[in-house]
Amino acid sequence: MAKYGPKKKREYYLANRKERLAYQNQYYRESKQRFKRWKEIQELLEPEKLEEAKKKLSDYNKAYYKKNKDKILAKRRERKLFF
């Protein structure tokens, strides 16, 4: 595998920025549609399993917020002052 210096790498990424962003945007749109469709199918086939996953995620988010509340609120205040 060829090894490139940071300068050459940066030049490459800057030169191909538009194409890379277009590809990424297309990929994310397609992924979003795939996930949405998968979720619809899961709601029909295994609704209780999906509800369990939602609850698990909700519990995780609540615990994370409780644990990091001070840090999260400090970042929010910082953002409000910036804008």
N, C-alpha and C positions, 0 to 999 in steps of 0.2 A: 504494500500500500504506500502511495506517495505521501510524503510529509511536506506540508506547506507551512510557511511562516505566518504569523498572525496578520501581517500586512497584506500578504497575498490573499489570505482567506477573507479578510474584510473587503478587499476590492471585489472579490468574486460575489460575495453576498450582496454588496451594494449594487453591483451591475445587474444582478438577477432578482432584485427585491420585488418588483412588480409581479413577475411570473410566480415567485414563491408565495406571495400573499394571495394571489388569485387561486393558486392550487390549494392553499390552506383553507381559504374561505369556502371553496367548493367542497373540500373534504369534510369540513365541519358541518356544512348544510346537509350533506348526504348522511353523515353520522347521526345528526339530530333526527332526521327522518327515519332512519333505521331503528334508532332507540325508541322513538315514538311508536312505531309500528310494533316493535317487540313488546312494549308495555301494554298496548291494546290487546295483543294476543294473550299475554300473561293474565290480564284482567278477566278474560273469558275462560281460560283453561285452569288457572290456579289463583283465584282471587284471594284466598286466605294466605297464601304464601307471599303475595304482593303486599297485602296489608301488614304482614309480619315484618317484611323488609322496610316498609315505610315507618313503622313504629320503631324499629331498630335504629334507623337513620335519625328519626326525631329525638330519640333518647340520647344518641351520641351527640347531636347538635346542642341539646340542652345541657349536657354534662360539660361539653367543651366551652360553651358560653359561660357557664357558672365558674369553671376553673379559670378562664382567661378574661373575665368581665372587665377588670381594671385596665388591662392592656387594650382591649377592644374599644372601650369608651375613650381612652386617651387618644387612640388613633382617630376616632370619629371627631373628637374636639379639634385635633390638629388639622384634619381635613376641612372642617368648617372655618377655621381661622385662615386657612390658605385660600379658600374660594371666597 
